[in-house]
Amino acid sequence: MRDKYWLAGHFYELTTSAAVDRCRVAMLDYLQPGEKVLFVGVGHGRDAIYAAQRGADVTVVDMSKTMLWKFQQNLDKIHQESETSIAVTQVQSDILEVTDYEQYDMVVANFFLNVFYRDMMVKLLEHMVKLGKPGAKIVVGDFAYPDSNLLSRVSQTLLWYSVATTFWVLAGNAVHPIYNYPEEMKSLGLLVQEKKYFHEYWSVLGQKRI
């Protein structure tokens, strides 16, 4: 399995910020202890660790061996600091090969869907919906779709394309316009319940119909 992030994964955390960190965990307070949550393209996974600390039954999926190694390092650090063990199921796989349909109370994709061109992004989002139980919460944290303010649109677009181009060079990620995730969710039949903004980023909460 080719690891696109064998290089970028080692300094991925350097691209984060306080706003990104807040965006990643923004909707996790909706989780109840014992609920099953799946993190798609987990990366370094501090959001998944937070969910596990809240008592959720956490599964993480990533194709990148490097990213899962970095995730395990972060998990080990928490174990050492707190002297407690946090159970997280780790799966190295293409998420499309995960077929635990209607098994999860929440499915989360933070800064993952933007890696792909639109046709694949929609396919992945649709697959996420299938993995959720009836009534499941579907969460996407990512670059916010630009609003109507001209200065905001220009600033947001320049930021996105600078990041997208960097990861195209390092990992072969797609370069495309910013996705409007609430509209994509609605087109798949989800109810968009909440949007939380964190400067250039947002977390979007959708719900699968019962």
C-alpha positions in Angstrom: 0.0 0.0 0.0 1.7 3.2 -1.2 2.1 5.8 1.6 1.6 9.3 0.1 2.4 10.8 3.4 5.8 9.1 4.0 7.4 12.6 3.9 4.6 15.1 4.6 3.4 13.0 7.6 6.5 13.8 9.6 5.9 17.5 9.8 2.1 17.5 9.3 1.5 18.8 12.8 3.6 21.9 11.9 0.8 23.0 9.6 -1.8 23.0 12.4 -2.9 26.0 14.5 -5.1 26.6 17.5 -8.0 27.3 15.1 -7.5 24.0 13.4 -7.3 22.1 16.7 -10.6 23.7 17.9 -12.2 22.9 14.5 -11.3 19.3 14.8 -13.0 18.7 18.2 -15.9 21.2 17.7 -18.6 18.6 17.3 -17.2 15.9 19.6 -19.1 17.1 22.6 -22.2 15.6 21.1 -20.7 12.1 21.7 -22.0 10.2 24.6 -19.9 7.6 26.5 -20.0 4.2 24.8 -21.1 5.6 21.4 -19.2 4.3 18.4 -17.3 6.9 16.4 -15.2 6.5 13.2 -12.4 8.9 12.2 -11.7 8.8 8.5 -8.2 9.8 7.5 -7.3 10.3 11.1 -3.8 11.8 10.6 -2.1 12.5 13.9 -5.4 12.0 15.6 -5.6 14.3 18.6 -9.4 14.6 17.9 -9.8 10.8 18.1 -7.8 10.7 21.3 -10.1 13.4 22.7 -13.2 11.4 21.8 -11.7 8.3 23.5 -11.0 10.3 26.6 -14.7 11.2 26.7 -15.5 7.5 26.8 -16.4 7.0 23.1 -15.7 3.7 21.4 -13.2 5.0 18.8 -12.0 3.5 15.5 -9.5 5.3 13.3 -8.8 4.6 9.6 -5.9 5.9 7.5 -4.1 4.5 4.5 -0.8 6.1 5.6 1.5 4.0 7.8 3.3 7.1 8.6 0.2 8.9 9.9 -0.8 5.9 12.0 2.7 5.8 13.4 2.4 9.4 14.4 -1.0 8.8 15.8 0.4 6.0 18.0 3.1 8.3 19.2 0.5 10.8 20.3 -1.5 8.0 22.0 1.6 6.7 23.8 2.4 10.2 25.0 -1.1 10.5 26.6 -0.6 7.1 28.2 2.7 8.2 29.7 1.4 11.6 30.9 -1.8 10.3 32.4 -0.7 6.8 33.3 -4.0 5.6 32.0 -4.7 3.4 28.9 -7.0 4.6 26.1 -8.3 1.9 23.8 -8.5 2.9 20.1 -9.0 0.5 17.2 -6.6 1.4 14.4 -7.1 0.2 10.8 -4.7 0.8 7.9 -7.0 0.8 4.9 -8.6 2.7 2.1 -11.9 3.9 3.8 -13.8 2.6 0.8 -12.8 -0.9 1.8 -14.3 -0.5 5.2 -17.8 -2.0 5.0 -19.1 -1.8 8.6 -22.3 -0.3 7.3 -24.7 1.3 9.8 -22.4 0.6 12.7 -21.4 4.1 13.9 -23.1 6.8 15.9 -20.8 9.4 14.4 -18.4 9.5 11.4 -15.8 12.2 11.3 -13.6 13.5 8.4 -11.4 16.3 9.5 -9.2 17.9 6.8 -9.5 14.7 4.7 -12.0 15.2 2.0 -10.1 18.1 0.6 -7.3 15.7 -0.5 -9.5 14.5 -3.4 -11.0 15.9 -6.6 -14.8 16.4 -6.3 -16.0 13.1 -7.8 -14.0 11.1 -5.3 -14.8 13.5 -2.5 -18.5 12.9 -3.1 -18.0 9.2 -3.3 -16.2 9.2 0.0 -18.8 11.4 1.7 -21.5 9.1 0.5 -19.6 6.1 1.9 -19.3 7.8 5.2 -23.1 8.2 5.3 -23.5 4.5 4.7 -21.2 3.6 7.6 -23.4 5.7 10.0 -26.4 4.2 11.8 -29.8 5.7 11.0 -29.8 9.1 12.7 -26.0 9.1 12.9 -24.0 12.4 13.0 -21.7 13.1 10.1 -19.0 15.6 10.8 -16.7 17.4 8.3 -14.0 19.9 9.5 -12.2 21.7 6.8 -11.5 25.0 5.1 -14.7 27.1 5.2 -16.4 28.0 2.0 -15.8 31.7 1.2 -18.6 34.1 2.2 -19.9 37.0 0.1 -17.4 39.5 1.3 -14.9 40.1 -1.5 -11.8 40.5 0.8 -12.8 37.4 2.7 -13.2 35.4 -0.5 -9.8 36.5 -1.9 -8.0 35.8 1.4 -9.6 32.4 1.9 -9.0 31.4 -1.6 -5.3 32.4 -1.5 -4.8 30.5 1.8 -6.5 27.4 0.4 -4.5 27.3 -2.8 -1.2 27.8 -1.0 -1.9 24.9 1.3 -3.3 22.7 -1.5 -0.4 23.4 -3.8 2.1 22.5 -1.0 0.5 19.2 -0.4 0.2 18.5 -4.1 4.0 18.8 -4.3 4.6 16.8 -1.2 1.9 14.1 -1.4 0.2 14.4 -4.8 -3.1 15.7 -3.3 -5.7 17.2 -5.5 -5.9 21.0 -6.2 -9.4 22.2 -6.6 -11.8 25.0 -5.5 -12.9 25.0 -1.9 -15.8 22.6 -1.3 -19.2 23.7 0.0 -19.7 20.8 2.4 -23.2 21.8 3.7 -24.5 21.8 0.2 -22.8 18.4 -0.6 -24.4 17.0 2.6 -27.8 18.2 1.7 -27.5 16.6 -1.8 -26.9 13.3 -0.1 -30.0 13.6 2.0 -28.4 14.7 5.3 -29.9 17.3 7.6 -27.3 20.1 8.2 -27.7 20.8 11.9 -24.9 23.1 12.7 -21.8 25.0 11.4 -19.1 26.3 13.7 -16.5 28.7 12.3 -12.9 29.0 13.5 -11.3 31.8 11.4 -10.6 30.2 8.0 -12.1 26.9 9.0 -15.4 25.4 9.9 -16.9 22.2 11.3 -20.1 21.1 9.7 -22.5 18.7 11.5 -25.0 16.7 9.4 -27.4 14.1 10.5 -28.5 10.9 8.6 -32.2 10.5 8.4 -33.8 7.8 10.5 
